[in-house]
């Protein structure tokens, strides 16, 4: 009989952190695998195909960014970064390479577990959408990607083509941080990747149409200096 429990791979060279994380994850019902460098982590990711990776960037053999790049060549499994590197540039680079979330050490284990649950929910939702109707709903907001229809409290919302394209890109990755560059590449194309003001202007317009209070958004959330995410709960 196949074990239905999600498998989490921890790629972290500090044994104390692995010993701290393992019981917390196992207590939530996850199966846990461990690797202490980039090479063994990549090998376990390819041979065991875990449901999620928790990754430190400061590994002894190679930078953890190389693992993100390699995994993204063949898998969309969620990757959560836990790193002492707290600079925005490090976060942006990891997220642009395909990481799903980023926590700076030291962090709360409860926050990490919440991020793990959210990432696994998103991953399951993406699989379900691939098999069925691509409709995203949170609160009173519904986004039908196939019909290009947006409703708020069951009332249709009129969006410009660019506004819908931007919202749709966020809806394809609910809860995941998308950097300014990622949104620019997806919506406007790589030639506009150095014009983050385009995202800010259209995001402000979307908030005016979708948020009851634009100063305290419910759906379109800002990750300061990094990008945006669409709330998934």
Phi and psi restraints in degrees (value plus and minus 20) as a CYANA .aco file:
   2 UNK   PHI     -98.2   -58.2
   2 UNK   PSI     115.7   155.7
   3 UNK   PHI     -93.3   -53.3
   3 UNK   PSI      98.9   138.9
   4 UNK   PHI    -100.6   -60.6
   4 UNK   PSI     -26.4    13.6
   5 UNK   PHI     -87.2   -47.2
   5 UNK   PSI     114.7   154.7
   6 UNK   PHI     -80.1   -40.1
   6 UNK   PSI     124.6   164.6
   7 UNK   PHI    -124.2   -84.2
   7 UNK   PSI     110.5   150.5
   8 UNK   PHI    -135.9   -95.9
   8 UNK   PSI     107.5   147.5
   9 UNK   PHI    -121.5   -81.5
   9 UNK   PSI     102.6   142.6
  10 UNK   PHI    -118.8   -78.8
  10 UNK   PSI     100.6   140.6
  11 UNK   PHI    -132.5   -92.5
  11 UNK   PSI      79.3   119.3
  12 UNK   PHI    -174.0  -134.0
  12 UNK   PSI     108.7   148.7
  13 UNK   PHI    -103.5   -63.5
  13 UNK   PSI     -36.4     3.6
  14 UNK   PHI    -106.4   -66.4
  14 UNK   PSI      92.7   132.7
  15 UNK   PHI     -80.5   -40.5
  15 UNK   PSI     -57.2   -17.2
  16 UNK   PHI     -81.0   -41.0
  16 UNK   PSI     -57.9   -17.9
  17 UNK   PHI     -91.1   -51.1
  17 UNK   PSI     -59.8   -19.8
  18 UNK   PHI     -82.5   -42.5
  18 UNK   PSI     -60.7   -20.7
  19 UNK   PHI     -89.2   -49.2
  19 UNK   PSI     -44.5    -4.5
  20 UNK   PHI     -97.7   -57.7
  20 UNK   PSI     -59.3   -19.3
  21 UNK   PHI    -100.7   -60.7
  21 UNK   PSI     -56.7   -16.7
  22 UNK   PHI     -75.3   -35.3
  22 UNK   PSI     -74.4   -34.4
  23 UNK   PHI     -83.6   -43.6
  23 UNK   PSI     -52.5   -12.5
  24 UNK   PHI     -85.3   -45.3
  24 UNK   PSI     -63.2   -23.2
  25 UNK   PHI     -90.0   -50.0
  25 UNK   PSI     -63.0   -23.0
  26 UNK   PHI     -84.5   -44.5
  26 UNK   PSI     -52.3   -12.3
  27 UNK   PHI     -85.2   -45.2
  27 UNK   PSI     -42.3    -2.3
  28 UNK   PHI    -111.1   -71.1
  28 UNK   PSI     -19.1    20.9
  29 UNK   PHI      74.3   114.3
  29 UNK   PSI     -11.0    29.0
  30 UNK   PHI    -108.0   -68.0
  30 UNK   PSI     127.4   167.4
  31 UNK   PHI    -102.7   -62.7
  31 UNK   PSI     119.5   159.5
  32 UNK   PHI    -141.7  -101.7
  32 UNK   PSI     110.8   150.8
  33 UNK   PHI    -135.2   -95.2
  33 UNK   PSI     132.5   172.5
  34 UNK   PHI    -151.0  -111.0
  34 UNK   PSI     124.3   164.3
  35 UNK   PHI    -162.5  -122.5
  35 UNK   PSI     126.5   166.5
  36 UNK   PHI    -131.7   -91.7
  36 UNK   PSI     -13.7    26.3
  37 UNK   PHI    -173.4  -133.4
  37 UNK   PSI     153.3   193.3
  38 UNK   PHI     -86.0   -46.0
  38 UNK   PSI     -60.9   -20.9
  39 UNK   PHI     -83.3   -43.3
  39 UNK   PSI     -70.1   -30.1
  40 UNK   PHI     -89.4   -49.4
  40 UNK   PSI     -53.0   -13.0
  41 UNK   PHI     -83.4   -43.4
  41 UNK   PSI     -64.8   -24.8
  42 UNK   PHI     -85.3   -45.3
  42 UNK   PSI     -58.9   -18.9
  43 UNK   PHI     -82.8   -42.8
  43 UNK   PSI     -62.9   -22.9
  44 UNK   PHI     -90.2   -50.2
  44 UNK   PSI     -55.1   -15.1
  45 UNK   PHI     -82.1   -42.1
  45 UNK   PSI     -58.6   -18.6
  46 UNK   PHI    -100.7   -60.7
  46 UNK   PSI     -52.4   -12.4
  47 UNK   PHI    -106.9   -66.9
  47 UNK   PSI     -50.6   -10.6
  48 UNK   PHI    -125.7   -85.7
  48 UNK   PSI     -31.4     8.6
  49 UNK   PHI      18.6    58.6
  49 UNK   PSI      47.0    87.0
  50 UNK   PHI     -84.5   -44.5
  50 UNK   PSI     145.9   185.9
  51 UNK   PHI    -100.8   -60.8
  51 UNK   PSI     -41.2    -1.2
  52 UNK   PHI    -180.3  -140.3
  52 UNK   PSI     127.9   167.9
  53 UNK   PHI    -138.0   -98.0
  53 UNK   PSI     112.7   152.7
  54 UNK   PHI    -123.9   -83.9
  54 UNK   PSI      99.1   139.1
  55 UNK   PHI    -146.9  -106.9
  55 UNK   PSI     109.4   149.4
  56 UNK   PHI    -109.8   -69.8
  56 UNK   PSI     123.2   163.2
  57 UNK   PHI    -103.8   -63.8
  57 UNK   PSI     -50.4   -10.4
  58 UNK   PHI    -108.1   -68.1
  58 UNK   PSI      51.3    91.3
  59 UNK   PHI    -112.1   -72.1
  59 UNK   PSI     134.5   174.5
  60 UNK   PHI     -91.7   -51.7
  60 UNK   PSI     -47.1    -7.1
  61 UNK   PHI    -117.3   -77.3
  61 UNK   PSI     -63.5   -23.5
  62 UNK   PHI    -167.8  -127.8
  62 UNK   PSI     141.5   181.5
  63 UNK   PHI     -85.0   -45.0
  63 UNK   PSI     120.1   160.1
  64 UNK   PHI     -80.2   -40.2
  64 UNK   PSI     -42.4    -2.4
  65 UNK   PHI     -79.5   -39.5
  65 UNK   PSI     -51.6   -11.6
  66 UNK   PHI     -86.1   -46.1
  66 UNK   PSI     -53.8   -13.8
  67 UNK   PHI     -87.8   -47.8
  67 UNK   PSI     -61.5   -21.5
  68 UNK   PHI     -78.3   -38.3
  68 UNK   PSI     -69.0   -29.0
  69 UNK   PHI     -79.3   -39.3
  69 UNK   PSI     -63.5   -23.5
  70 UNK   PHI     -88.4   -48.4
  70 UNK   PSI     -64.1   -24.1
  71 UNK   PHI     -84.3   -44.3
  71 UNK   PSI     -58.9   -18.9
  72 UNK   PHI     -89.0   -49.0
  72 UNK   PSI     -29.6    10.4
  73 UNK   PHI     -92.9   -52.9
  73 UNK   PSI     -40.7    -0.7
  74 UNK   PHI    -158.5  -118.5
  74 UNK   PSI     -25.5    14.5
  75 UNK   PHI    -166.6  -126.6
  75 UNK   PSI     128.9   168.9
  76 UNK   PHI    -126.3   -86.3
  76 UNK   PSI      -3.5    36.5
  77 UNK   PHI     -74.6   -34.6
  77 UNK   PSI     119.6   159.6
  78 UNK   PHI     -80.8   -40.8
  78 UNK   PSI     121.1   161.1
  79 UNK   PHI    -148.1  -108.1
  79 UNK   PSI     101.1   141.1
  80 UNK   PHI    -130.1   -90.1
  80 UNK   PSI     104.3   144.3
  81 UNK   PHI    -106.9   -66.9
  81 UNK   PSI     113.1   153.1
  82 UNK   PHI    -144.7  -104.7
  82 UNK   PSI      92.7   132.7
  83 UNK   PHI    -167.2  -127.2
  83 UNK   PSI     132.4   172.4
  84 UNK   PHI     -97.2   -57.2
  84 UNK   PSI     -31.6     8.4
  85 UNK   PHI     -98.0   -58.0
  85 UNK   PSI      88.8   128.8
  86 UNK   PHI    -125.7   -85.7
  86 UNK   PSI     -14.5    25.5
  87 UNK   PHI     -91.9   -51.9
  87 UNK   PSI     124.1   164.1
  88 UNK   PHI     -78.6   -38.6
  88 UNK   PSI     -55.9   -15.9
  89 UNK   PHI     -81.8   -41.8
  89 UNK   PSI     -57.6   -17.6
  90 UNK   PHI     -87.8   -47.8
  90 UNK   PSI     -61.2   -21.2
  91 UNK   PHI     -82.9   -42.9
  91 UNK   PSI     -66.9   -26.9
  92 UNK   PHI     -81.3   -41.3
  92 UNK   PSI     -63.6   -23.6
  93 UNK   PHI     -83.0   -43.0
  93 UNK   PSI     -64.7   -24.7
  94 UNK   PHI     -83.8   -43.8
  94 UNK   PSI     -63.0   -23.0
  95 UNK   PHI     -88.9   -48.9
  95 UNK   PSI     -58.2   -18.2
  96 UNK   PHI     -84.8   -44.8
  96 UNK   PSI     -52.0   -12.0
  97 UNK   PHI     -95.0   -55.0
  97 UNK   PSI     -36.3     3.7
  98 UNK   PHI     106.4   146.4
  98 UNK   PSI     -15.7    24.3
  99 UNK   PHI     -85.5   -45.5
  99 UNK   PSI     130.4   170.4
 100 UNK   PHI    -113.5   -73.5
 100 UNK   PSI     -47.4    -7.4
 101 UNK   PHI    -178.8  -138.8
 101 UNK   PSI     147.7   187.7
 102 UNK   PHI    -167.9  -127.9
 102 UNK   PSI     103.4   143.4
 103 UNK   PHI    -140.2  -100.2
 103 UNK   PSI     116.1   156.1
 104 UNK   PHI    -115.7   -75.7
 104 UNK   PSI     113.0   153.0
 105 UNK   PHI     -91.4   -51.4
 105 UNK   PSI     124.6   164.6
 106 UNK   PHI     -96.1   -56.1
 106 UNK   PSI     132.6   172.6
 107 UNK   PHI    -155.3  -115.3
 107 UNK   PSI     141.1   181.1
 108 UNK   PHI    -101.5   -61.5
 108 UNK   PSI     112.3   152.3
 109 UNK   PHI     -83.4   -43.4
 109 UNK   PSI     -52.1   -12.1
 110 UNK   PHI     -86.6   -46.6
 110 UNK   PSI     -57.5   -17.5
 111 UNK   PHI     -85.7   -45.7
 111 UNK   PSI     -61.7   -21.7
 112 UNK   PHI     -81.4   -41.4
 112 UNK   PSI     -64.7   -24.7
 113 UNK   PHI     -81.5   -41.5
 113 UNK   PSI     -58.3   -18.3
 114 UNK   PHI     -84.1   -44.1
 114 UNK   PSI     -60.6   -20.6
 115 UNK   PHI     -86.6   -46.6
 115 UNK   PSI     -57.8   -17.8
 116 UNK   PHI     -83.1   -43.1
 116 UNK   PSI     -67.9   -27.9
 117 UNK   PHI     -79.8   -39.8
 117 UNK   PSI     -63.5   -23.5
 118 UNK   PHI     -84.3   -44.3
 118 UNK   PSI     -62.3   -22.3
 119 UNK   PHI     -85.1   -45.1
 119 UNK   PSI     -59.2   -19.2
 120 UNK   PHI     -89.0   -49.0
 120 UNK   PSI     -56.4   -16.4
 121 UNK   PHI     -82.6   -42.6
 121 UNK   PSI     -64.4   -24.4
 122 UNK   PHI     -82.2   -42.2
 122 UNK   PSI     -62.4   -22.4
 123 UNK   PHI     -82.1   -42.1
 123 UNK   PSI     -62.3   -22.3
 124 UNK   PHI     -86.0   -46.0
 124 UNK   PSI     -58.7   -18.7
 125 UNK   PHI     -85.0   -45.0
 125 UNK   PSI     -58.4   -18.4
 126 UNK   PHI     -83.4   -43.4
 126 UNK   PSI     -62.4   -22.4
 127 UNK   PHI     -83.5   -43.5
 127 UNK   PSI     -62.4   -22.4
 128 UNK   PHI     -84.4   -44.4
 128 UNK   PSI     -60.7   -20.7
 129 UNK   PHI     -84.1   -44.1
 129 UNK   PSI     -53.5   -13.5
 130 UNK   PHI     -86.4   -46.4
 130 UNK   PSI     -46.1    -6.1
 131 UNK   PHI    -116.5   -76.5
 131 UNK   PSI     -30.4     9.6
 132 UNK   PHI    -162.9  -122.9
 132 UNK   PSI    -171.5  -131.5
 133 UNK   PHI     -96.1   -56.1
 133 UNK   PSI     107.8   147.8
 134 UNK   PHI     -98.7   -58.7
 134 UNK   PSI      55.1    95.1
 135 UNK   PHI    -138.6   -98.6
 135 UNK   PSI     107.7   147.7
 136 UNK   PHI    -130.8   -90.8
 136 UNK   PSI     114.5   154.5
 137 UNK   PHI    -157.3  -117.3
 137 UNK   PSI     115.6   155.6
 138 UNK   PHI    -168.2  -128.2
 138 UNK   PSI     111.2   151.2
 139 UNK   PHI      36.6    76.6
 139 UNK   PSI    -149.0  -109.0
 140 UNK   PHI    -118.4   -78.4
 140 UNK   PSI     -10.7    29.3
 141 UNK   PHI    -118.7   -78.7
 141 UNK   PSI     109.5   149.5
 142 UNK   PHI    -148.5  -108.5
 142 UNK   PSI     112.9   152.9
 143 UNK   PHI    -144.5  -104.5
 143 UNK   PSI      93.5   133.5
 144 UNK   PHI    -120.0   -80.0
 144 UNK   PSI      84.4   124.4
 145 UNK   PHI     -89.4   -49.4
 145 UNK   PSI     -56.1   -16.1
 146 UNK   PHI     -89.4   -49.4
 146 UNK   PSI     -63.0   -23.0
 147 UNK   PHI    -110.6   -70.6
 147 UNK   PSI     -23.6    16.4
 148 UNK   PHI      34.1    74.1
 148 UNK   PSI      29.2    69.2
 149 UNK   PHI    -146.0  -106.0
 149 UNK   PSI     114.2   154.2
 150 UNK   PHI    -144.0  -104.0
 150 UNK   PSI     111.6   151.6
 151 UNK   PHI    -148.7  -108.7
 151 UNK   PSI     128.5   168.5
 152 UNK   PHI    -150.4  -110.4
 152 UNK   PSI      99.1   139.1
 153 UNK   PHI      34.2    74.2
 153 UNK   PSI      21.5    61.5
 154 UNK   PHI      49.9    89.9
 154 UNK   PSI     -15.2    24.8
 155 UNK   PHI    -122.6   -82.6
 155 UNK   PSI     114.6   154.6
 156 UNK   PHI     -84.9   -44.9
 156 UNK   PSI     123.0   163.0
 157 UNK   PHI    -134.1   -94.1
 157 UNK   PSI     107.1   147.1
 158 UNK   PHI    -108.7   -68.7
 158 UNK   PSI     101.1   141.1
 159 UNK   PHI    -141.2  -101.2
 159 UNK   PSI     132.2   172.2
 160 UNK   PHI     -93.6   -53.6
 160 UNK   PSI     141.2   181.2
 161 UNK   PHI     -74.1   -34.1
 161 UNK   PSI     -61.5   -21.5
 162 UNK   PHI     -88.7   -48.7
 162 UNK   PSI     -59.0   -19.0
 163 UNK   PHI     -82.2   -42.2
 163 UNK   PSI     -63.9   -23.9
 164 UNK   PHI     -85.1   -45.1
 164 UNK   PSI     -61.5   -21.5
 165 UNK   PHI     -81.8   -41.8
 165 UNK   PSI     -60.6   -20.6
 166 UNK   PHI     -86.0   -46.0
 166 UNK   PSI     -66.3   -26.3
 167 UNK   PHI     -84.2   -44.2
 167 UNK   PSI     -59.4   -19.4
 168 UNK   PHI     -83.5   -43.5
 168 UNK   PSI     -59.2   -19.2
 169 UNK   PHI     -83.0   -43.0
 169 UNK   PSI     -60.9   -20.9
 170 UNK   PHI     -86.2   -46.2
 170 UNK   PSI     -58.6   -18.6
 171 UNK   PHI     -88.4   -48.4
 171 UNK   PSI     -44.6    -4.6
 172 UNK   PHI     -91.9   -51.9
 172 UNK   PSI     -37.8     2.2
 173 UNK   PHI    -153.4  -113.4
 173 UNK   PSI      37.4    77.4
 174 UNK   PHI     -79.2   -39.2
 174 UNK   PSI     114.0   154.0
 175 UNK   PHI      63.7   103.7
 175 UNK   PSI     -34.4     5.6
 176 UNK   PHI    -111.2   -71.2
 176 UNK   PSI     118.8   158.8
 177 UNK   PHI     -93.0   -53.0
 177 UNK   PSI     105.4   145.4
 178 UNK   PHI    -131.7   -91.7
 178 UNK   PSI     105.4   145.4
 179 UNK   PHI     -91.7   -51.7
 179 UNK   PSI     144.1   184.1
 180 UNK   PHI     -75.5   -35.5
 180 UNK   PSI     -63.1   -23.1
 181 UNK   PHI     -83.8   -43.8
 181 UNK   PSI     -63.4   -23.4
 182 UNK   PHI     -81.0   -41.0
 182 UNK   PSI     -61.7   -21.7
 183 UNK   PHI     -88.8   -48.8
 183 UNK   PSI     -60.9   -20.9
 184 UNK   PHI     -82.6   -42.6
 184 UNK   PSI     -64.4   -24.4
 185 UNK   PHI     -81.5   -41.5
 185 UNK   PSI     -62.7   -22.7
 186 UNK   PHI     -94.1   -54.1
 186 UNK   PSI     -56.6   -16.6
 187 UNK   PHI    -117.0   -77.0
 187 UNK   PSI     -63.9   -23.9
 188 UNK   PHI    -125.8   -85.8
 188 UNK   PSI     -38.7     1.3
 189 UNK   PHI      81.2   121.2
 189 UNK   PSI     135.6   175.6
 190 UNK   PHI     -77.0   -37.0
 190 UNK   PSI     -46.4    -6.4
 191 UNK   PHI     -88.0   -48.0
 191 UNK   PSI     -36.0     4.0
 192 UNK   PHI    -129.5   -89.5
 192 UNK   PSI      -2.2    37.8
 193 UNK   PHI     -88.1   -48.1
 193 UNK   PSI     -29.9    10.1
 194 UNK   PHI    -129.8   -89.8
 194 UNK   PSI       6.8    46.8
 195 UNK   PHI    -145.6  -105.6
 195 UNK   PSI      45.3    85.3
 196 UNK   PHI     -80.9   -40.9
 196 UNK   PSI     -39.7     0.3
 197 UNK   PHI     -81.8   -41.8
 197 UNK   PSI     -46.6    -6.6
 198 UNK   PHI     -80.8   -40.8
 198 UNK   PSI     -63.2   -23.2
 199 UNK   PHI     -85.6   -45.6
 199 UNK   PSI     -65.2   -25.2
 200 UNK   PHI     -81.5   -41.5
 200 UNK   PSI     -62.3   -22.3
 201 UNK   PHI     -84.7   -44.7
 201 UNK   PSI     -68.3   -28.3
 202 UNK   PHI     -91.2   -51.2
 202 UNK   PSI     -50.7   -10.7
 203 UNK   PHI     -86.8   -46.8
 203 UNK   PSI     -59.3   -19.3
 204 UNK   PHI     -81.7   -41.7
 204 UNK   PSI     -60.6   -20.6
 205 UNK   PHI     -84.9   -44.9
 205 UNK   PSI     -62.3   -22.3
 206 UNK   PHI     -82.1   -42.1
 206 UNK   PSI     -62.0   -22.0
 207 UNK   PHI     -83.6   -43.6
 207 UNK   PSI     -57.2   -17.2
 208 UNK   PHI     -83.0   -43.0
 208 UNK   PSI     -49.2    -9.2
 209 UNK   PHI    -109.7   -69.7
 209 UNK   PSI     -44.1    -4.1
 210 UNK   PHI    -134.0   -94.0
 210 UNK   PSI     -41.5    -1.5
 211 UNK   PHI    -122.9   -82.9
 211 UNK   PSI     116.1   156.1
 212 UNK   PHI     -87.5   -47.5
 212 UNK   PSI     -55.0   -15.0
 213 UNK   PHI    -155.3  -115.3
 213 UNK   PSI      86.3   126.3
 214 UNK   PHI     -87.5   -47.5
 214 UNK   PSI     -38.8     1.2
 215 UNK   PHI    -102.2   -62.2
 215 UNK   PSI     -36.3     3.7
 216 UNK   PHI    -154.6  -114.6
 216 UNK   PSI      51.3    91.3
 217 UNK   PHI     -83.0   -43.0
 217 UNK   PSI     122.2   162.2
 218 UNK   PHI    -113.8   -73.8
 218 UNK   PSI     -54.0   -14.0
 219 UNK   PHI    -130.5   -90.5
 219 UNK   PSI     -67.2   -27.2
 220 UNK   PHI    -119.1   -79.1
 220 UNK   PSI      80.2   120.2
 221 UNK   PHI    -120.5   -80.5
 221 UNK   PSI     120.4   160.4
 222 UNK   PHI    -116.0   -76.0
 222 UNK   PSI     114.8   154.8
 223 UNK   PHI    -124.8   -84.8
 223 UNK   PSI      81.3   121.3
 224 UNK   PHI     -70.0   -30.0
 224 UNK   PSI     111.4   151.4
 225 UNK   PHI      45.0    85.0
 225 UNK   PSI     -23.1    16.9
 226 UNK   PHI    -128.7   -88.7
 226 UNK   PSI     -75.4   -35.4
 227 UNK   PHI     149.9   189.9
 227 UNK   PSI    -164.1  -124.1
 228 UNK   PHI    -158.8  -118.8
 228 UNK   PSI     140.3   180.3
 229 UNK   PHI    -161.9  -121.9
 229 UNK   PSI     132.2   172.2
 230 UNK   PHI    -115.6   -75.6
 230 UNK   PSI     105.3   145.3
 231 UNK   PHI     -76.4   -36.4
 231 UNK   PSI     121.2   161.2
 232 UNK   PHI    -136.4   -96.4
 232 UNK   PSI     -10.4    29.6
